[in-house]
Amino acid sequence: MPETTDNARENSLDSQQQEASPHAEDEKQLESFSEEELAFRSSRERFQVLCNLIKGLVIRYIRLHSPRLLNDSGMVQAARISAHEVLHVSGIEYDASGEEWLNRRKFPTLSNTNAQLARFRSVIERRIEATYALNQMEVMIPETIQAQFQLSANELLLLCVVAAPQLDENITRLYQFATGLDTTIFPGWFYADLLADGDLEPIDILQMLDPDSPLRMYSLVEVGRQSDWGNLTPILQAPLSVPNRITSFLVGGEPDNSVEYAEIYQPEGQESELFFSEGFKKQVLRHFRRVKPRIALFGTRGFGRRSLIREYAASQNLKTIEIDFSLLTADESVTHLISLEGLWFREARLCNAIMVFRCDAIQTTEIENMLMQTSGHFKHMLDLHPGAVCIIAESNHGFIKKLFGDYTEIICCTPSRAEQYDLWTKALEVYLSGQQLEETVNYISSSYCLTMGEIKNAIQSCRARIGSDLITGAELAETLRTTRGQALEGLADLKSTHLGLSDIVLSDEARSVIDEILNFARYSEFVSNDWGFSRVSSASGLSVLFSGPPGTGKTLTAGVLAHELKRALYVVDISRVVDKYIGETEKRLAKIFDHAQASQAILLFDEADSLFAKRTNVKSSNDRYANLEVNYLLQRLEAYHGVCILTTNLADSLDEALARRIQFKVAFPMPDRFERAKLWAFLLPQKAHKNNIDFQRLAEGFEMSGGHIKNAVFRACIQAASQNTLVTIDMLWDAGIHEYREMGHVIREYQDEDELY
């Protein structure tokens, strides 16, 4: 066959389609076309051919209902019914004036129209087959919709005839002429009559618009209301329309990603800034390969679950649609919520997207109860949905199971220490290399147990804070200390120190216990998870009690522990926690424990005896509520999986049940003379004196705790600085005497310094 240009092909095909239209005489010339020439080149071309078919259906409708055309005066009538039509409908007589009017204007006869409609359908079928043969499925939008929503051929045709006037002004005018209605949205009775033929009755058309039909369930066709009927508007009288989202899709338009309470993500390649442990990744991807996968990913936020789903979707050239239940409001009506569910499932099918339902941020049970009111409808749509569905939630509580039914449960556990090392390495190797990378990863991976999203955010925050990509472990630790636990602000104060364990003076016994505490904090998770000790005992937190007189270094040691563990230390402000109103104290304590555990901060309850005091016999309502607060505190402390430090000056006043919940107890006695000498020497800056200070003499002269020694040293330094000289033994001695008086000791003015000891 001789080659033809695209223009020649289009002109020739257009001619043959016109011949196959109700005005055509023959279609034999189409047999000379190749499949490539017959195939549709664009979705708009495919829909335009469909519009030509619809025009033929309108011609047939006009022929079938010619008595509706003319009024009693023989003029083309508006919507008002004529007397001749009344007689025709009643079966009394037939008025042929409408047919005569059509004949004079050379309208095709009914038999000729039916024959040529059949021939035109045959042409369309041949062109569809040719398009399939060339695998040009992207232009077959109507057929794609038919497959995605499992529509019958008649349901697809109904969708197209309702959408046609929204896309073609000529069809709008044809509909107006055929119905006599001056409108652009036409009623159900017109479409029922338009599509009715020997095999399809108007009642069949109405059944296609049943609320449980695909056209209605997925809001492919919207059924409006007549003002006279209101909520009782029957389908025959209801104006039918197609949402703009669907009409745009029918002609290959760009998708509108604006869906209420949902967001659609395009396949744009892998989420390269996030890394996942291989075991978790393989487990999730394995379930995606099943037929109609239903996967629930339970765990804390920031684990990277949505990013992993998007990464998989991109690898399969799929989109994702994320529906965030937390955005719903409790005043949503059941009718509107059912409509929303239809929209979500419709968009997932239209876009060929993985559905992701976010249940991890629902704040109130009202939202859950509202969703449960539509659970029957939701489950029905979920069962019909052919694609993948994912559920994102913190835990597998009853609401999730009731709403979603059966699904595969995957628990998103925090990566192990070994996995932490690998994840930090992958995330930091973009900025660091060699020894610097290894040192940074070794430093930071042994402190926090972070998810992939948290690691990414920490690195980005650190880069922004230091204004450079040369990240160090210390900078990362400082960033994490200052950014995590911010939700505790207002109830607890961030406390930090740059002192290490080697910088503080402790007794040998206390230092030994502190070393054990550090080992427990660093390796308990490894023993529980990696070695499997959790099989015989659930993982627990670390509770520590520091007791001793004021100024012996309890709070300072807590800060040093936090520094060694590279964690943030939050000191709970008791005055802001305790409330006179019943239940408020417990609420604030719950918030403190929840946020501290999520941020992996260390909690310090200073002067813990004010909160954990011994429970008393109930003699009044005040006693009863005070005991309830202590009970609640003890329960939360036992369930807490983080590090909690309590300090007290009065260990004997603490509740006895607290002892069972404390893993380590460290006594901070008054320092002996050798420890006091070390404290004087350590606290006095090297730049502030010459090496001629007798620290042993000061230690023997003043029996003070480290806190009081610090005050004395600072007082002496201020005196020396004001005199523009270095600190002398006399200045330190005078400062010691002043601090001794502040402690309540009586010292005679004439007393010789030798008499002090």
C-alpha positions in Angstrom: 0.0 0.0 0.0 1.5 3.4 -0.8 2.6 5.5 2.1 0.5 8.4 3.3 1.4 11.5 5.4 -0.2 12.1 8.8 -2.5 14.8 7.2 -3.5 12.4 4.4 -4.3 9.7 7.0 -6.3 12.1 9.1 -8.3 13.4 6.1 -9.0 9.9 4.8 -10.0 8.5 8.2 -12.2 11.5 8.8 -13.9 10.9 5.5 -14.5 7.2 6.3 -15.8 8.0 9.7 -18.2 10.5 8.2 -19.3 7.8 5.8 -19.8 5.5 8.7 -21.9 8.1 10.5 -25.6 8.3 10.0 -24.9 10.1 6.8 -22.5 7.4 5.4 -23.1 4.9 2.6 -20.1 2.6 2.8 -17.1 1.7 4.9 -15.3 -0.7 2.6 -12.4 1.7 2.0 -11.4 1.2 5.7 -10.2 -2.3 4.8 -7.3 -0.8 2.9 -5.9 0.9 6.1 -3.1 -0.7 8.1 -3.3 -1.1 11.9 -0.9 1.8 12.3 -3.2 4.0 10.3 -6.4 2.9 12.0 -5.0 3.2 15.6 -5.9 6.2 17.6 -3.1 8.7 18.0 -4.4 10.6 21.1 -7.0 10.4 23.8 -8.7 13.5 22.5 -9.0 11.8 19.1 -10.5 8.7 20.8 -13.0 10.8 22.6 -13.9 12.9 19.5 -14.8 9.7 17.7 -17.0 8.7 20.7 -18.6 12.1 20.3 -19.5 11.3 16.7 -21.2 8.2 18.0 -23.1 10.2 20.5 -24.3 12.6 17.8 -25.7 9.6 15.9 -27.5 8.5 19.1 -29.1 12.0 19.4 -30.3 11.7 15.7 -31.9 8.4 16.6 -33.5 9.9 19.7 -35.0 12.7 17.7 -36.4 10.2 15.2 -37.8 8.0 18.0 -39.4 10.9 19.8 -40.5 13.1 16.9 -43.9 13.9 18.5 -42.0 15.8 21.2 -40.5 18.2 18.7 -43.4 20.4 17.6 -46.0 22.3 19.6 -49.7 22.6 18.7 -48.8 25.4 16.3 -46.4 23.2 14.4 -43.3 25.1 15.7 -40.3 23.6 17.4 -41.4 23.6 21.0 -39.7 24.3 24.3 -40.0 22.0 27.3 -43.8 22.4 27.4 -45.7 19.3 26.3 -48.1 19.7 23.3 -51.6 18.2 23.0 -50.4 16.0 20.1 -47.8 14.5 22.4 -50.3 13.9 25.1 -52.4 11.9 22.7 -49.3 10.0 21.5 -48.2 9.1 25.0 -51.7 8.0 25.9 -51.7 5.7 22.9 -54.8 7.4 21.4 -53.3 8.7 18.2 -50.0 9.2 16.5 -49.0 12.7 15.3 -46.7 12.4 12.2 -46.1 16.1 11.9 -42.8 15.8 13.7 -41.6 13.1 11.3 -42.8 15.2 8.3 -40.9 18.2 9.7 -37.7 16.0 9.9 -38.2 14.6 6.4 -38.5 18.0 4.9 -35.1 18.8 6.5 -33.7 15.6 5.1 -33.0 13.9 8.5 -32.0 10.3 8.1 -34.7 7.8 8.5 -34.8 5.7 11.7 -33.9 2.4 9.9 -31.0 4.1 8.1 -29.8 5.7 11.3 -29.8 2.4 13.2 -28.0 0.6 10.4 -25.3 3.3 10.1 -24.9 3.5 13.9 -24.2 -0.3 13.9 -21.6 0.3 11.1 -20.1 3.2 12.9 -19.7 1.0 16.1 -17.9 -1.5 13.9 -15.5 1.1 12.7 -14.8 2.1 16.3 -14.2 -1.5 17.3 -11.7 -1.9 14.5 -9.8 1.2 15.5 -9.8 0.1 19.2 -8.4 -3.3 18.1 -5.7 -1.6 16.0 -4.7 0.6 19.0 -4.5 -2.4 21.3 -2.4 -4.3 18.7 0.1 -1.4 18.7 0.1 -1.3 22.5 -0.9 2.4 22.6 -2.9 2.0 25.7 -2.2 5.5 27.0 -4.7 7.0 24.5 -7.5 4.5 25.4 -8.8 6.6 28.3 -12.5 5.5 28.2 -11.4 1.9 28.1 -8.9 2.5 30.9 -11.7 3.9 33.0 -13.9 1.0 32.2 -11.2 -1.5 33.3 -10.2 0.5 36.4 -13.8 0.7 37.7 -15.0 -2.6 36.2 -17.8 -0.8 34.2 -20.0 -2.6 31.7 -20.0 -1.3 28.1 -23.3 0.4 28.8 -22.1 2.0 32.0 -19.1 3.4 30.1 -21.4 4.7 27.4 -23.7 6.4 29.9 -20.7 8.0 31.6 -19.6 9.4 28.2 -23.0 10.7 27.1 -23.3 12.6 30.4 -19.8 14.0 30.1 -20.1 14.9 26.4 -22.0 18.3 26.7 -19.3 19.4 29.2 -16.6 18.9 26.5 -18.3 19.7 23.2 -20.6 22.7 22.7 -22.1 21.2 19.6 -23.4 18.2 21.6 -24.8 20.6 24.2 -26.8 22.3 21.5 -28.0 19.0 20.1 -29.1 17.9 23.6 -31.0 21.2 24.0 -32.8 20.8 20.6 -33.6 17.1 21.4 -35.0 17.9 24.9 -36.4 21.4 24.3 -34.6 22.4 27.5 -32.6 25.6 27.8 -30.0 24.1 30.1 -26.5 22.6 30.0 -27.2 19.9 32.6 -29.8 17.4 31.5 -32.1 15.1 33.4 -32.0 11.4 33.8 -35.1 10.7 31.6 -33.2 12.1 28.6 -30.2 9.8 29.0 -32.5 6.8 29.7 -34.3 7.4 26.4 -31.1 8.3 24.5 -29.5 5.0 25.2 -32.6 2.8 25.1 -32.6 0.4 22.2 -34.0 -3.1 21.6 -31.7 -4.7 24.2 -31.5 -1.9 26.7 -34.6 -0.5 28.4 -34.8 2.9 30.3 -35.2 0.9 33.5 -31.7 -0.6 32.9 -30.2 2.8 32.5 -31.7 3.8 35.9 -30.2 0.8 37.6 -26.8 1.9 36.4 -27.3 5.0 38.6 -28.2 3.0 41.7 -26.2 4.3 44.8 -24.3 1.0 45.0 -23.3 1.1 41.3 -19.7 1.9 40.3 -20.8 5.1 38.6 -22.3 6.5 41.8 -20.1 4.8 44.4 -17.0 6.4 42.9 -18.7 9.7 42.0 -18.1 9.2 38.3 -21.6 10.5 37.7 -23.1 13.0 40.1 -26.9 13.0 40.6 -28.2 16.5 41.4 -31.5 17.7 42.8 -34.5 19.5 41.4 -35.6 22.5 43.4 -39.2 21.2 43.4 -38.2 17.8 44.7 -35.3 18.5 47.0 -34.0 15.4 48.7 -36.7 13.3 47.1 -35.7 14.0 43.6 -36.0 10.8 41.5 -33.3 9.7 39.1 -35.6 10.5 36.1 -35.9 14.1 37.1 -32.4 14.6 38.6 -29.9 16.5 36.6 -26.8 14.4 35.8 -23.3 15.6 35.5 -19.7 14.3 35.5 -17.1 15.9 37.8 -14.5 18.1 36.1 -11.8 15.7 37.3 -13.3 12.9 35.2 -14.1 15.0 32.1 -10.5 16.3 32.1 -9.2 12.7 32.4 -11.4 11.5 29.5 -9.6 13.8 27.1 -6.1 13.1 28.5 -5.9 16.3 30.6 -3.4 16.8 33.4 -4.7 15.3 36.6 -5.9 17.6 39.3 -4.1 16.5 42.5 -6.4 18.4 44.8 -8.4 15.9 46.8 -10.0 16.7 50.1 -8.0 15.5 53.1 -5.6 13.7 50.7 -2.4 14.3 48.7 -1.2 12.6 45.6 2.5 12.1 45.0 4.0 11.5 41.5 6.6 8.8 40.9 9.8 10.9 40.9 12.4 8.3 41.7 13.7 7.1 45.0 13.7 9.0 48.2 17.5 9.3 48.1 17.9 11.2 51.4 16.4 8.4 53.4 18.0 5.0 54.2 16.3 1.9 55.6 17.5 -1.1 57.3 17.7 -3.9 54.8 15.6 -6.3 56.9 12.8 -3.9 57.3 12.9 -2.9 53.6 12.8 -6.5 52.4 9.9 -7.4 54.7 7.7 -4.5 53.4 8.6 -5.1 49.7 7.9 -8.8 50.0 4.3 -8.1 51.0 3.8 -5.6 48.2 4.3 -8.4 45.7 1.1 -10.2 46.8 -2.2 -9.8 45.1 -4.3 -6.9 46.6 -1.7 -6.3 49.4 -3.1 -4.8 52.6 -0.2 -3.8 54.9 -0.3 -2.0 58.3 2.9 -0.4 59.4 2.9 0.2 63.2 5.4 2.3 64.9 6.5 5.8 65.9 6.4 8.7 63.5 9.5 9.6 61.6 10.3 6.0 60.8 10.2 6.7 57.1 7.3 4.4 56.3 5.7 6.8 53.8 9.0 7.4 52.1 9.6 3.7 51.7 6.1 3.3 50.2 6.8 6.2 47.8 10.2 4.7 46.9 8.5 1.4 46.0 5.7 3.1 44.1 8.3 5.1 42.0 10.1 1.8 41.2 6.8 0.5 39.8 5.9 3.7 38.1 3.0 4.1 40.5 1.7 7.1 42.4 0.7 7.2 46.0 -2.4 8.9 47.5 -2.1 9.7 51.2 -5.3 10.2 53.2 -4.7 11.9 56.5 -7.5 11.0 58.9 -6.2 13.6 61.4 -7.3 16.4 59.1 -11.0 15.3 59.5 -13.2 17.4 61.7 -15.6 15.8 64.2 -18.6 17.6 62.6 -18.4 15.9 59.3 -21.7 14.4 58.3 -21.9 10.7 57.5 -23.2 11.5 54.0 -20.2 13.7 53.3 -17.8 11.2 54.7 -19.2 8.4 52.5 -18.8 10.7 49.5 -15.2 11.5 50.5 -14.4 7.8 50.8 -15.7 7.3 47.2 -13.5 10.2 46.0 -10.4 8.7 47.7 -10.9 5.2 46.2 -11.8 6.8 42.8 -8.6 8.8 42.7 -6.5 5.8 43.6 -8.0 3.9 40.6 -7.7 6.8 38.3 -4.1 7.6 39.1 -3.1 3.9 39.5 -1.9 4.8 43.0 -1.1 3.0 46.2 -3.4 4.1 49.0 -1.9 5.2 52.2 -4.2 5.9 55.2 -2.5 7.9 57.9 -4.0 7.1 61.3 -0.9 8.1 63.3 -1.9 11.6 64.2 -5.6 11.3 65.1 -6.0 13.4 68.3 -9.5 12.6 69.4 -11.8 9.5 69.7 -14.5 11.6 68.1 -12.8 11.2 64.7 -12.5 7.5 65.2 -16.1 7.1 66.2 -17.2 9.2 63.2 -15.2 6.9 60.8 -16.7 3.8 62.4 -20.2 5.1 61.4 -19.2 4.5 57.8 -17.2 1.3 58.4 -19.6 -0.9 56.5 -19.3 1.3 53.4 -15.6 1.7 53.8 -14.9 -2.1 54.1 -17.1 -2.7 51.0 -15.0 -0.2 49.0 -11.8 -1.7 50.4 -12.8 -5.2 49.4 -13.5 -4.0 45.9 -10.3 -2.1 45.5 -7.8 -4.0 43.3 -4.7 -2.0 44.3 -2.4 -1.9 47.3 -3.5 -0.3 50.6 -1.2 0.7 53.4 -2.1 1.8 56.9 0.2 4.0 59.0 -0.5 4.0 62.7 1.4 4.1 66.0 -0.2 0.9 67.3 -2.7 -1.8 66.5 -5.6 -0.6 68.6 -9.2 -1.7 68.1 -10.3 1.2 65.8 -7.8 0.2 63.1 -8.9 -3.5 63.2 -12.6 -2.6 63.1 -12.2 -0.2 60.2 -9.8 -2.0 57.9 -10.5 -5.7 58.7 -7.8 -8.1 57.6 -4.3 -6.9 56.9 -0.6 -7.9 57.3 0.9 -6.4 60.4 4.5 -5.1 60.3 6.0 -3.6 63.5 8.5 -0.9 62.8 11.1 -1.4 65.5 13.8 1.2 66.1 17.0 0.1 64.3 19.5 -1.9 66.4 22.9 -0.5 67.3 24.5 -2.2 64.3 21.8 -0.8 62.0 22.2 2.6 63.6 25.8 2.6 62.6 25.0 1.6 59.0 22.2 4.2 58.7 24.4 7.0 60.1 27.2 6.0 57.7 24.9 6.0 54.6 23.4 9.4 55.7 26.8 11.1 56.4 28.9 9.7 53.6 27.4 12.4 51.4 29.2 15.1 53.5 32.1 13.2 55.1 34.7 10.6 54.2 37.5 8.6 55.5 38.6 8.9 59.1 36.4 11.9 59.7 33.3 9.9 58.7 34.3 6.9 60.9 34.9 9.1 63.9 31.7 11.0 63.6 29.6 7.8 63.1 31.3 6.1 66.0 30.6 9.1 68.2 27.0 9.6 67.4 25.7 6.1 66.7 26.3 5.0 70.3 24.0 7.5 71.9 20.5 7.9 70.5 18.4 5.2 68.9 16.9 7.2 66.0 14.7 6.3 63.0 15.7 7.1 59.5 13.6 10.2 59.3 15.1 11.5 62.6 18.6 10.9 61.4 17.9 12.9 58.2 16.4 15.7 60.2 19.2 15.8 62.7 21.8 16.1 59.9 19.9 18.9 58.2 19.4 20.8 61.5 23.1 20.4 62.3 24.1 21.7 58.9 21.9 24.7 59.2 23.1 25.4 62.8 26.8 25.3 62.0 26.5 26.7 58.4 28.7 24.0 57.0 28.8 20.4 55.7 31.8 19.5 57.9 29.7 17.8 60.6 31.3 16.3 63.7 29.9 13.9 66.2 30.0 16.6 68.9 28.0 19.0 66.8 25.4 16.4 66.0 25.1 15.5 69.7 24.7 19.2 70.6 22.0 19.6 67.8 20.1 16.6 69.2 20.4 17.9 72.7 18.9 21.3 71.8 16.3 20.2 69.3 14.9 17.0 70.9 12.5 17.3 73.9 11.3 20.8 72.9 7.8 19.7 73.7 8.9 19.6 77.3 9.5 23.3 77.4 7.2 24.9 80.0 7.3 21.8 82.3 11.1 21.1 82.3 14.3 23.0 81.7 17.1 21.9 79.5 20.4 21.6 81.4 23.7 21.0 79.9 27.4 20.7 80.9 30.6 20.2 79.0 32.2 18.4 81.9 33.0 14.7 81.5 33.3 12.0 84.0 37.0 12.7 84.5 36.3 16.3 85.4 34.3 15.6 88.6 35.4 14.4 92.0 33.6 11.3 93.2 34.3 8.7 95.8 35.6 5.4 94.5 32.4 3.7 95.4 30.2 6.3 93.6 32.5 6.3 90.5 32.1 2.5 90.3 28.3 2.7 90.3 28.3 5.6 87.8 30.4 3.5 85.4 27.9 0.7 85.8 25.1 3.1 85.1 26.7 4.2 81.8 27.2 0.6 80.7 23.6 -0.2 81.4 22.4 2.8 79.4 24.6 1.9 76.5 24.2 -1.8 76.2 20.9 -2.8 77.7 19.1 -2.4 74.4 21.8 -4.6 72.7 21.4 -7.3 75.3 17.6 -7.2 75.1 17.2 -7.0 71.3 20.3 -8.4 69.7 21.0 -11.2 72.3 17.3 -11.9 72.8 17.0 -11.2 76.6 13.7 -9.6 75.9 12.2 -13.1 75.5 12.4 -13.6 79.2 12.1 -10.0 80.4 10.6 -7.0 78.7 12.9 -4.2 78.1 12.8 -1.6 80.8 14.2 1.9 81.4 16.9 3.0 83.7 15.9 4.6 87.1 18.7 6.1 89.3 18.5 7.6 92.7 21.1 10.1 93.9 20.9 10.9 97.6 23.0 13.0 99.8 23.3 16.4 101.5 23.0 19.6 99.4 25.9 20.6 97.3 27.5 17.2 97.1 27.2 17.1 93.3 24.0 15.2 92.6 22.7 17.5 89.9 26.1 18.0 88.4 26.7 14.3 88.1 23.3 13.9 86.4 24.5 16.5 83.8 27.8 14.6 83.4 25.9 11.4 82.8 23.8 13.1 80.1 27.0 14.5 78.5 28.6 11.1 78.5 25.5 9.6 76.9 25.2 12.5 74.5 21.6 13.0 75.6 19.6 16.1 76.5 18.9 16.5 80.2 15.6 18.0 81.2 15.2 19.0 84.9 11.5 18.8 85.8 10.2 21.9 87.5 8.1 20.6 90.3 6.4 23.9 90.9 5.0 23.8 87.3 3.9 20.2 87.5 2.0 20.0 90.7 -1.5 21.4 90.5 -4.2 21.9 93.1 -6.9 20.7 90.7 -7.6 16.9 90.7 -6.1 15.1 87.8 -4.1 18.0 86.4 -0.8 16.8 88.0 -1.2 13.4 86.5 -1.9 14.9 83.0 1.3 17.0 83.2 3.4 14.1 84.4 2.0 11.9 81.6 3.0 14.6 79.1 6.5 14.7 80.6 7.0 11.0 80.4 5.5 10.6 76.9 7.6 13.4 75.4 10.8 12.4 77.2 10.5 8.8 76.0 9.8 9.9 72.4 12.7 12.3 72.4 15.0 9.9 74.4 15.9 12.7 76.8 17.1 12.1 80.3 14.6 13.2 83.0 15.8 14.6 86.3 13.4 15.0 89.2 15.3 17.2 91.5 14.2 17.2 95.1 12.2 14.0 94.3 10.9 13.7 97.9 8.4 16.4 97.1 6.8 14.1 94.5 7.7 10.6 95.7 7.0 11.1 99.4 5.7 8.2 101.5 2.0 7.5 101.2 0.0 8.1 104.3 -3.1 6.7 105.9 -6.1 8.2 104.4 -7.6 10.7 106.8 -9.0 13.2 104.4 -9.7 13.6 100.7 -6.3 15.4 100.4 -4.5 12.3 101.6 -6.4 10.2 99.1 -5.6 12.3 96.1 -1.9 12.7 97.2 -1.6 8.9 97.4 -3.2 8.6 93.9 -0.5 10.9 92.5 2.3 8.8 94.1 0.6 5.7 92.7 0.5 7.1 89.2 4.1 8.3 89.4 5.3 4.9 90.5 3.4 3.2 87.6 4.8 5.6 85.0 8.3 5.2 86.3 8.1 1.5 86.1 6.7 1.7 82.5 9.2 4.3 81.4 11.8 3.1 78.9 14.1 6.0 79.1 16.7 7.2 81.7 15.2 8.8 84.8 17.3 10.3 87.6 15.9 11.3 91.0 17.8 13.3 93.5 16.9 13.9 97.2 18.4 15.2 100.4 16.0 13.0 102.4 16.2 9.5 101.2 14.3 8.2 104.2 11.2 10.2 103.2 10.7 8.5 99.9 8.0 5.9 99.4 9.2 2.3 100.0 7.7 1.1 96.8 10.1 3.3 95.0 13.0 1.1 96.0 11.8 -1.8 93.8 11.7 0.5 90.8 15.2 1.9 91.2 18.0 0.0 89.5 20.9 2.0 90.9 21.3 4.0 94.1 24.3 6.3 94.5 25.0 7.9 97.8 26.8 11.3 97.7 28.2 11.8 101.2 30.1 14.9 102.3 33.6 14.7 100.7 36.5 13.8 103.0 39.6 16.0 103.2 41.3 14.4 100.3 38.3 14.8 98.1 37.9 18.4 99.3 41.5 19.1 98.3 40.8 17.8 94.8 37.7 20.0 94.6 39.5 23.2 95.6 42.2 22.4 93.1 39.8 21.5 90.3 37.5 24.4 90.8 40.2 27.1 90.9 41.1 28.0 87.3 44.8 27.6 86.4 44.9 31.1 85.0 43.7 32.6 88.3 46.6 31.6 90.6 50.3 30.7 90.8 51.3 27.2 91.8 51.7 28.1 95.5 48.2 27.3 96.9 48.1 24.8 99.8 44.8 23.1 98.8 45.3 20.4 101.5 45.3 23.2 104.1 42.0 24.6 102.7 40.5 21.1 102.7 41.4 20.5 106.4 40.2 24.0 107.3 36.7 23.9 105.8 34.5 20.8 106.0 32.2 21.8 103.1 30.5 20.1 100.2 31.6 20.7 96.6 28.8 23.3 96.0 30.0 25.4 98.9 33.6 25.1 97.8 32.6 26.3 94.3 30.9 29.3 95.9 34.0 30.1 97.9 36.4 29.8 94.9 34.2 32.0 92.8 34.0 34.7 95.6 37.8 34.7 95.8 38.2 34.9 92.0 35.9 38.0 92.0 37.9 39.6 94.7 41.2 39.0 92.9 39.8 40.3 89.6 38.5 43.5 91.2 42.1 44.1 92.6 43.7 43.2 89.3 45.8 40.4 90.9 45.9 36.7 91.1 44.1 34.6 93.7 46.0 34.0 96.9 45.6 31.6 99.8 44.4 34.5 102.0 41.6 35.3 99.5 40.5 31.7 99.4 40.7 31.5 103.2 38.6 34.6 103.6 36.1 33.3 101.1 35.9 30.0 102.9 35.2 31.7 106.2 32.4 33.7 104.5 30.9 30.6 103.0 31.2 28.9 106.4 29.1 31.7 108.0 26.6 31.4 105.1 26.3 27.7 106.1 25.3 28.7 109.6 28.5 28.1 111.4 29.4 30.6 114.2 33.0 32.0 113.8 34.6 34.4 116.2 36.0 37.5 114.6 39.3 37.2 116.6 39.6 33.5 115.9 43.0 32.5 114.5 42.9 30.4 111.4 44.7 27.6 113.1 41.8 27.2 115.6 39.4 26.3 112.7 40.9 22.8 112.8 
